[in-house]
């Protein structure tokens, strides 16, 4: 019975993650998890321009 509860909890967590990723991609976010994901509209060479500036400093 304990194994069943753990499996149900893990399935809920995994399904929540999948739903979050699906909704984020549907909204057009490209860098999910990046703190600048919604702010960098001028990406250069596949990276966020603001993110690259911080890496060089």
Secondary structure, 3 states (H helix, E strand, C coil): CHHHHHHHHHHHHHHHHHHHHHHHHHCCCCCCCCCCCCCCCCCECCECHHHHHHHHC
